[in-house]
């Protein structure tokens, strides 16, 4: 679980850990502003292609009193910079696109 106040993740923070689900207590706009120190600090890497859940009061998954909804569609926020979206890594893009085909 990542807090909505997360601004950066240091190098090698996740190393090669396989992560299946990421629960983020913020919005997609918040997520794309996180600065990942390197490839091994981003949960969306070749080692792991987790599902991303964003906090949502109407969500269908509840953990520790918070409700989350799985990100399965993507609306790019107005004003978002493309280089910020790269933080998602290609694996989440592939997952989202494959669900829409």
N, CA, C and O atoms as a GROMACS GRO file, in nm:
protein
  404
    1UNK      N    1   0.085  -0.117   0.000
    1UNK     CA    2   0.000   0.000   0.000
    1UNK      C    3   0.090   0.124   0.000
    1UNK      O    4   0.182   0.135   0.081
    2UNK      N    5   0.062   0.214  -0.092
    2UNK     CA    6   0.139   0.337  -0.103
    2UNK      C    7   0.052   0.455  -0.060
    2UNK      O    8  -0.063   0.465  -0.104
    3UNK      N    9   0.104   0.544   0.026
    3UNK     CA   10   0.025   0.660   0.069
    3UNK      C   11   0.016   0.766  -0.041
    3UNK      O   12   0.101   0.771  -0.130
    4UNK      N   13  -0.087   0.848  -0.036
    4UNK     CA   14  -0.103   0.954  -0.136
    4UNK      C   15   0.002   1.064  -0.120
    4UNK      O   16   0.016   1.148  -0.209
    5UNK      N   17   0.073   1.065  -0.011
    5UNK     CA   18   0.178   1.165   0.012
    5UNK      C   19   0.313   1.122  -0.047
    5UNK      O   20   0.410   1.198  -0.040
    6UNK      N   21   0.320   1.002  -0.103
    6UNK     CA   22   0.445   0.952  -0.159
    6UNK      C   23   0.491   1.040  -0.275
    6UNK      O   24   0.417   1.062  -0.371
    7UNK      N   25   0.614   1.090  -0.264
    7UNK     CA   26   0.668   1.176  -0.369
    7UNK      C   27   0.779   1.109  -0.448
    7UNK      O   28   0.799   1.138  -0.566
    8UNK      N   29   0.852   1.019  -0.382
    8UNK     CA   30   0.962   0.952  -0.451
    8UNK      C   31   0.989   0.816  -0.388
    8UNK      O   32   0.956   0.791  -0.272
    9UNK      N   33   1.051   0.730  -0.468
    9UNK     CA   34   1.091   0.597  -0.423
    9UNK      C   35   1.238   0.583  -0.459
    9UNK      O   36   1.276   0.600  -0.575
   10UNK      N   37   1.321   0.551  -0.360
   10UNK     CA   38   1.466   0.548  -0.383
   10UNK      C   39   1.509   0.430  -0.468
   10UNK      O   40   1.435   0.333  -0.486
   11UNK      N   41   1.629   0.440  -0.521
   11UNK     CA   42   1.686   0.336  -0.608
   11UNK      C   43   1.686   0.201  -0.538
   11UNK      O   44   1.711   0.192  -0.418
   12UNK      N   45   1.658   0.098  -0.613
   12UNK     CA   46   1.659  -0.041  -0.567
   12UNK      C   47   1.562  -0.068  -0.452
   12UNK      O   48   1.576  -0.168  -0.382
   13UNK      N   49   1.465   0.020  -0.432
   13UNK     CA   50   1.372   0.002  -0.319
   13UNK      C   51   1.296  -0.129  -0.327
   13UNK      O   52   1.272  -0.193  -0.224
   14UNK      N   53   1.258  -0.170  -0.445
   14UNK     CA   54   1.182  -0.294  -0.460
   14UNK      C   55   1.267  -0.406  -0.516
   14UNK      O   56   1.226  -0.522  -0.514
   15UNK      N   57   1.384  -0.372  -0.565
   15UNK     CA   58   1.479  -0.466  -0.624
   15UNK      C   59   1.406  -0.556  -0.723
   15UNK      O   60   1.353  -0.505  -0.821
   16UNK      N   61   1.402  -0.684  -0.702
   16UNK     CA   62   1.336  -0.774  -0.798
   16UNK      C   63   1.216  -0.842  -0.734
   16UNK      O   64   1.182  -0.954  -0.772
   17UNK      N   65   1.153  -0.778  -0.640
   17UNK     CA   66   1.036  -0.836  -0.574
   17UNK      C   67   0.919  -0.842  -0.671
   17UNK      O   68   0.890  -0.745  -0.742
   18UNK      N   69   0.852  -0.955  -0.674
   18UNK     CA   70   0.732  -0.970  -0.758
   18UNK      C   71   0.612  -0.919  -0.679
   18UNK      O   72   0.578  -0.973  -0.574
   19UNK      N   73   0.552  -0.817  -0.730
   19UNK     CA   74   0.436  -0.755  -0.666
   19UNK      C   75   0.314  -0.782  -0.753
   19UNK      O   76   0.318  -0.759  -0.874
   20UNK      N   77   0.207  -0.832  -0.693
   20UNK     CA   78   0.088  -0.866  -0.770
   20UNK      C   79  -0.016  -0.755  -0.773
   20UNK      O   80  -0.088  -0.739  -0.871
   21UNK      N   81  -0.024  -0.678  -0.664
   21UNK     CA   82  -0.122  -0.570  -0.657
   21UNK      C   83  -0.060  -0.450  -0.587
   21UNK      O   84   0.014  -0.464  -0.490
   22UNK      N   85  -0.092  -0.332  -0.640
   22UNK     CA   86  -0.047  -0.207  -0.579
   22UNK      C   87  -0.172  -0.130  -0.540
   22UNK      O   88  -0.258  -0.101  -0.623
   23UNK      N   89  -0.181  -0.097  -0.411
   23UNK     CA   90  -0.292  -0.016  -0.360
   23UNK      C   91  -0.237   0.122  -0.330
   23UNK      O   92  -0.146   0.138  -0.249
   24UNK      N   93  -0.294   0.223  -0.398
   24UNK     CA   94  -0.245   0.360  -0.385
   24UNK      C   95  -0.356   0.447  -0.329
   24UNK      O   96  -0.467   0.449  -0.380
   25UNK      N   97  -0.324   0.520  -0.222
   25UNK     CA   98  -0.422   0.604  -0.154
   25UNK      C   99  -0.436   0.742  -0.218
   25UNK      O  100  -0.459   0.842  -0.150
   26UNK      N  101  -0.422   0.747  -0.348
   26UNK     CA  102  -0.436   0.873  -0.419
   26UNK      C  103  -0.500   0.849  -0.555
   26UNK      O  104  -0.553   0.742  -0.583
   27UNK      N  105  -0.495   0.951  -0.637
   27UNK     CA  106  -0.554   0.946  -0.771
   27UNK      C  107  -0.448   0.907  -0.873
   27UNK      O  108  -0.329   0.900  -0.841
   28UNK      N  109  -0.492   0.881  -0.994
   28UNK     CA  110  -0.399   0.853  -1.102
   28UNK      C  111  -0.308   0.974  -1.124
   28UNK      O  112  -0.188   0.959  -1.150
   29UNK      N  113  -0.364   1.093  -1.116
   29UNK     CA  114  -0.284   1.215  -1.131
   29UNK      C  115  -0.173   1.221  -1.027
   29UNK      O  116  -0.061   1.265  -1.056
   30UNK      N  117  -0.203   1.178  -0.904
   30UNK     CA  118  -0.101   1.173  -0.799
   30UNK      C  119   0.006   1.069  -0.833
   30UNK      O  120   0.125   1.093  -0.814
   31UNK      N  121  -0.038   0.954  -0.883
   31UNK     CA  122   0.055   0.844  -0.913
   31UNK      C  123   0.162   0.887  -1.014
   31UNK      O  124   0.280   0.856  -0.995
   32UNK      N  125   0.121   0.956  -1.119
   32UNK     CA  126   0.216   0.989  -1.225
   32UNK      C  127   0.316   1.097  -1.183
   32UNK      O  128   0.409   1.127  -1.257
   33UNK      N  129   0.297   1.156  -1.067
   33UNK     CA  130   0.396   1.255  -1.019
   33UNK      C  131   0.504   1.193  -0.932
   33UNK      O  132   0.601   1.260  -0.897
   34UNK      N  133   0.490   1.065  -0.897
   34UNK     CA  134   0.591   0.999  -0.813
   34UNK      C  135   0.720   0.983  -0.892
   34UNK      O  136   0.719   0.939  -1.007
   35UNK      N  137   0.830   1.020  -0.830
   35UNK     CA  138   0.962   1.006  -0.892
   35UNK      C  139   1.023   0.874  -0.848
   35UNK      O  140   1.055   0.857  -0.730
   36UNK      N  141   1.041   0.780  -0.942
   36UNK     CA  142   1.104   0.654  -0.912
   36UNK      C  143   1.254   0.666  -0.939
   36UNK      O  144   1.295   0.712  -1.045
   37UNK      N  145   1.335   0.624  -0.840
   37UNK     CA  146   1.480   0.640  -0.849
   37UNK      C  147   1.544   0.565  -0.963
   37UNK      O  148   1.643   0.611  -1.020
   38UNK      N  149   1.488   0.451  -0.997
   38UNK     CA  150   1.539   0.371  -1.109
   38UNK      C  151   1.438   0.262  -1.142
   38UNK      O  152   1.329   0.256  -1.084
   39UNK      N  153   1.476   0.179  -1.233
   39UNK     CA  154   1.392   0.070  -1.280
   39UNK      C  155   1.351  -0.022  -1.165
   39UNK      O  156   1.239  -0.073  -1.164
   40UNK      N  157   1.440  -0.043  -1.070
   40UNK     CA  158   1.415  -0.135  -0.959
   40UNK      C  159   1.333  -0.074  -0.845
   40UNK      O  160   1.305  -0.140  -0.746
   41UNK      N  161   1.297   0.052  -0.859
   41UNK     CA  162   1.214   0.115  -0.757
   41UNK      C  163   1.069   0.127  -0.802
   41UNK      O  164   0.981   0.164  -0.724
   42UNK      N  165   1.043   0.096  -0.928
   42UNK     CA  166   0.909   0.107  -0.985
   42UNK      C  167   0.841  -0.030  -0.980
   42UNK      O  168   0.896  -0.127  -1.031
   43UNK      N  169   0.723  -0.040  -0.919
   43UNK     CA  170   0.657  -0.170  -0.911
   43UNK      C  171   0.616  -0.225  -1.047
   43UNK      O  172   0.589  -0.345  -1.058
   44UNK      N  173   0.612  -0.141  -1.150
   44UNK     CA  174   0.577  -0.186  -1.284
   44UNK      C  175   0.706  -0.205  -1.364
   44UNK      O  176   0.752  -0.115  -1.434
   45UNK      N  177   0.763  -0.324  -1.352
   45UNK     CA  178   0.888  -0.356  -1.418
   45UNK      C  179   0.876  -0.492  -1.484
   45UNK      O  180   0.770  -0.554  -1.480
   46UNK      N  181   0.984  -0.538  -1.545
   46UNK     CA  182   0.981  -0.669  -1.609
   46UNK      C  183   0.965  -0.781  -1.506
   46UNK      O  184   0.923  -0.891  -1.541
   47UNK      N  185   0.997  -0.753  -1.381
   47UNK     CA  186   0.985  -0.854  -1.276
   47UNK      C  187   0.843  -0.864  -1.222
   47UNK      O  188   0.806  -0.965  -1.161
   48UNK      N  189   0.765  -0.761  -1.246
   48UNK     CA  190   0.634  -0.754  -1.184
   48UNK      C  191   0.541  -0.671  -1.272
   48UNK      O  192   0.581  -0.564  -1.318
   49UNK      N  193   0.422  -0.716  -1.294
   49UNK     CA  194   0.323  -0.637  -1.366
   49UNK      C  195   0.194  -0.640  -1.286
   49UNK      O  196   0.097  -0.705  -1.324
   50UNK      N  197   0.193  -0.568  -1.175
   50UNK     CA  198   0.079  -0.573  -1.083
   50UNK      C  199  -0.045  -0.502  -1.136
   50UNK      O  200  -0.040  -0.427  -1.233
   51UNK      N  201  -0.153  -0.529  -1.069
   51UNK     CA  202  -0.275  -0.454  -1.092
   51UNK      C  203  -0.267  -0.330  -1.003
   51UNK      O  204  -0.220  -0.337  -0.890
   52UNK      N  205  -0.312  -0.217  -1.056
   52UNK     CA  206  -0.309  -0.092  -0.980
   52UNK      C  207  -0.449  -0.059  -0.932
   52UNK      O  208  -0.543  -0.049  -1.010
   53UNK      N  209  -0.461  -0.041  -0.800
   53UNK     CA  210  -0.589  -0.005  -0.736
   53UNK      C  211  -0.574   0.135  -0.679
   53UNK      O  212  -0.478   0.165  -0.609
   54UNK      N  213  -0.672   0.221  -0.710
   54UNK     CA  214  -0.672   0.358  -0.660
   54UNK      C  215  -0.783   0.373  -0.556
   54UNK      O  216  -0.887   0.309  -0.564
   55UNK      N  217  -0.757   0.459  -0.459
   55UNK     CA  218  -0.856   0.480  -0.353
   55UNK      C  219  -0.985   0.535  -0.415
   55UNK      O  220  -0.981   0.620  -0.504
   56UNK      N  221  -1.098   0.484  -0.366
   56UNK     CA  222  -1.228   0.522  -0.422
   56UNK      C  223  -1.334   0.488  -0.318
   56UNK      O  224  -1.350   0.371  -0.282
   57UNK      N  225  -1.407   0.587  -0.271
   57UNK     CA  226  -1.507   0.562  -0.167
   57UNK      C  227  -1.615   0.464  -0.212
   57UNK      O  228  -1.684   0.406  -0.128
   58UNK      N  229  -1.630   0.445  -0.342
   58UNK     CA  230  -1.727   0.349  -0.394
   58UNK      C  231  -1.660   0.220  -0.441
   58UNK      O  232  -1.723   0.138  -0.508
   59UNK      N  233  -1.534   0.202  -0.407
   59UNK     CA  234  -1.459   0.085  -0.453
   59UNK      C  235  -1.514  -0.046  -0.403
   59UNK      O  236  -1.588  -0.051  -0.304
   60UNK      N  237  -1.477  -0.152  -0.472
   60UNK     CA  238  -1.528  -0.284  -0.437
   60UNK      C  239  -1.428  -0.368  -0.358
   60UNK      O  240  -1.460  -0.481  -0.319
   61UNK      N  241  -1.309  -0.315  -0.334
   61UNK     CA  242  -1.209  -0.384  -0.253
   61UNK      C  243  -1.181  -0.299  -0.130
   61UNK      O  244  -1.150  -0.180  -0.141
   62UNK      N  245  -1.191  -0.360  -0.012
   62UNK     CA  246  -1.168  -0.285   0.112
   62UNK      C  247  -1.048  -0.343   0.186
   62UNK      O  248  -1.038  -0.463   0.209
   63UNK      N  249  -0.957  -0.253   0.223
   63UNK     CA  250  -0.838  -0.291   0.300
   63UNK      C  251  -0.815  -0.184   0.405
   63UNK      O  252  -0.808  -0.065   0.374
   64UNK      N  253  -0.804  -0.227   0.529
   64UNK     CA  254  -0.776  -0.138   0.642
   64UNK      C  255  -0.869  -0.016   0.644
   64UNK      O  256  -0.826   0.095   0.672
   65UNK      N  257  -0.997  -0.039   0.613
   65UNK     CA  258  -1.095   0.069   0.619
   65UNK      C  259  -1.101   0.158   0.496
   65UNK      O  260  -1.186   0.246   0.489
   66UNK      N  261  -1.013   0.137   0.400
   66UNK     CA  262  -1.014   0.214   0.275
   66UNK      C  263  -1.071   0.128   0.163
   66UNK      O  264  -1.051   0.007   0.160
   67UNK      N  265  -1.142   0.192   0.071
   67UNK     CA  266  -1.197   0.122  -0.046
   67UNK      C  267  -1.117   0.161  -0.170
   67UNK      O  268  -1.076   0.276  -0.186
   68UNK      N  269  -1.097   0.061  -0.257
   68UNK     CA  270  -1.017   0.079  -0.377
   68UNK      C  271  -1.089   0.024  -0.499
   68UNK      O  272  -1.170  -0.068  -0.489
   69UNK      N  273  -1.058   0.082  -0.614
   69UNK     CA  274  -1.107   0.035  -0.743
   69UNK      C  275  -0.988   0.006  -0.832
   69UNK      O  276  -0.893   0.084  -0.838
   70UNK      N  277  -0.993  -0.108  -0.901
   70UNK     CA  278  -0.886  -0.147  -0.992
   70UNK      C  279  -0.887  -0.055  -1.114
   70UNK      O  280  -0.992  -0.029  -1.173
   71UNK      N  281  -0.770  -0.006  -1.150
   71UNK     CA  282  -0.756   0.077  -1.270
   71UNK      C  283  -0.760  -0.015  -1.391
   71UNK      O  284  -0.664  -0.088  -1.418
   72UNK      N  285  -0.870  -0.011  -1.464
   72UNK     CA  286  -0.879  -0.093  -1.584
   72UNK      C  287  -0.914  -0.011  -1.707
   72UNK      O  288  -0.921  -0.063  -1.818
   73UNK      N  289  -0.934   0.118  -1.686
   73UNK     CA  290  -0.947   0.212  -1.797
   73UNK      C  291  -0.859   0.331  -1.764
   73UNK      O  292  -0.829   0.356  -1.647
   74UNK      N  293  -0.818   0.402  -1.864
   74UNK     CA  294  -0.725   0.512  -1.841
   74UNK      C  295  -0.774   0.637  -1.910
   74UNK      O  296  -0.794   0.640  -2.032
   75UNK      N  297  -0.793   0.740  -1.831
   75UNK     CA  298  -0.823   0.872  -1.884
   75UNK      C  299  -0.705   0.960  -1.846
   75UNK      O  300  -0.678   0.980  -1.727
   76UNK      N  301  -0.634   1.011  -1.945
   76UNK     CA  302  -0.517   1.093  -1.917
   76UNK      C  303  -0.565   1.229  -1.868
   76UNK      O  304  -0.640   1.298  -1.937
   77UNK      N  305  -0.520   1.268  -1.748
   77UNK     CA  306  -0.563   1.396  -1.691
   77UNK      C  307  -0.518   1.513  -1.777
   77UNK      O  308  -0.410   1.510  -1.836
   78UNK      N  309  -0.601   1.616  -1.786
   78UNK     CA  310  -0.564   1.735  -1.863
   78UNK      C  311  -0.438   1.796  -1.802
   78UNK      O  312  -0.426   1.807  -1.680
   79UNK      N  313  -0.348   1.836  -1.886
   79UNK     CA  314  -0.225   1.897  -1.840
   79UNK      C  315  -0.116   1.797  -1.804
   79UNK      O  316  -0.005   1.838  -1.767
   80UNK      N  317  -0.144   1.666  -1.813
   80UNK     CA  318  -0.043   1.566  -1.779
   80UNK      C  319   0.069   1.570  -1.882
   80UNK      O  320   0.043   1.583  -2.002
   81UNK      N  321   0.188   1.558  -1.837
   81UNK     CA  322   0.305   1.555  -1.924
   81UNK      C  323   0.338   1.411  -1.958
   81UNK      O  324   0.336   1.326  -1.869
   82UNK      N  325   0.366   1.382  -2.083
   82UNK     CA  326   0.393   1.247  -2.127
   82UNK      C  327   0.506   1.182  -2.049
   82UNK      O  328   0.498   1.064  -2.016
   83UNK      N  329   0.612   1.257  -2.019
   83UNK     CA  330   0.724   1.196  -1.947
   83UNK      C  331   0.683   1.152  -1.807
   83UNK      O  332   0.746   1.061  -1.752
   84UNK      N  333   0.582   1.211  -1.748
   84UNK     CA  334   0.532   1.166  -1.618
   84UNK      C  335   0.460   1.032  -1.633
   84UNK      O  336   0.468   0.948  -1.544
   85UNK      N  337   0.391   1.012  -1.744
   85UNK     CA  338   0.318   0.889  -1.766
   85UNK      C  339   0.411   0.770  -1.783
   85UNK      O  340   0.369   0.656  -1.762
   86UNK      N  341   0.534   0.794  -1.819
   86UNK     CA  342   0.631   0.686  -1.835
   86UNK      C  343   0.653   0.614  -1.703
   86UNK      O  344   0.693   0.498  -1.703
   87UNK      N  345   0.628   0.680  -1.590
   87UNK     CA  346   0.641   0.615  -1.459
   87UNK      C  347   0.558   0.489  -1.449
   87UNK      O  348   0.588   0.401  -1.368
   88UNK      N  349   0.454   0.478  -1.529
   88UNK     CA  350   0.369   0.360  -1.524
   88UNK      C  351   0.439   0.238  -1.583
   88UNK      O  352   0.404   0.124  -1.550
   89UNK      N  353   0.534   0.259  -1.668
   89UNK     CA  354   0.605   0.153  -1.736
   89UNK      C  355   0.514   0.086  -1.838
   89UNK      O  356   0.392   0.097  -1.830
   90UNK      N  357   0.573   0.019  -1.931
   90UNK     CA  358   0.501  -0.041  -2.042
   90UNK      C  359   0.405  -0.151  -1.998
   90UNK      O  360   0.303  -0.173  -2.064
   91UNK      N  361   0.434  -0.220  -1.889
   91UNK     CA  362   0.349  -0.334  -1.850
   91UNK      C  363   0.207  -0.292  -1.816
   91UNK      O  364   0.113  -0.363  -1.851
   92UNK      N  365   0.189  -0.179  -1.750
   92UNK     CA  366   0.053  -0.137  -1.719
   92UNK      C  367  -0.019  -0.090  -1.845
   92UNK      O  368  -0.139  -0.111  -1.858
   93UNK      N  369   0.054  -0.028  -1.937
   93UNK     CA  370  -0.007   0.014  -2.063
   93UNK      C  371  -0.056  -0.109  -2.139
   93UNK      O  372  -0.167  -0.110  -2.193
   94UNK      N  373   0.028  -0.212  -2.145
   94UNK     CA  374  -0.011  -0.334  -2.215
   94UNK      C  375  -0.134  -0.396  -2.151
   94UNK      O  376  -0.224  -0.441  -2.221
   95UNK      N  377  -0.138  -0.400  -2.021
   95UNK     CA  378  -0.254  -0.457  -1.950
   95UNK      C  379  -0.381  -0.378  -1.982
   95UNK      O  380  -0.485  -0.437  -2.011
   96UNK      N  381  -0.372  -0.246  -1.977
   96UNK     CA  382  -0.489  -0.164  -2.004
   96UNK      C  383  -0.535  -0.177  -2.149
   96UNK      O  384  -0.655  -0.189  -2.176
   97UNK      N  385  -0.441  -0.176  -2.240
   97UNK     CA  386  -0.476  -0.186  -2.381
   97UNK      C  387  -0.532  -0.324  -2.416
   97UNK      O  388  -0.625  -0.333  -2.496
   98UNK      N  389  -0.480  -0.429  -2.358
   98UNK     CA  390  -0.529  -0.563  -2.389
   98UNK      C  391  -0.672  -0.583  -2.340
   98UNK      O  392  -0.746  -0.663  -2.396
   99UNK      N  393  -0.712  -0.512  -2.235
   99UNK     CA  394  -0.847  -0.525  -2.184
   99UNK      C  395  -0.948  -0.452  -2.271
   99UNK      O  396  -1.067  -0.482  -2.266
  100UNK      N  397  -0.901  -0.358  -2.350
  100UNK     CA  398  -0.990  -0.279  -2.434
  100UNK      C  399  -1.005  -0.338  -2.574
  100UNK      O  400  -1.095  -0.297  -2.648
  101UNK      N  401  -0.920  -0.431  -2.612
  101UNK     CA  402  -0.923  -0.488  -2.748
  101UNK      C  403  -1.033  -0.591  -2.760
  101UNK      O  404  -1.051  -0.650  -2.866
   0.00000   0.00000   0.00000
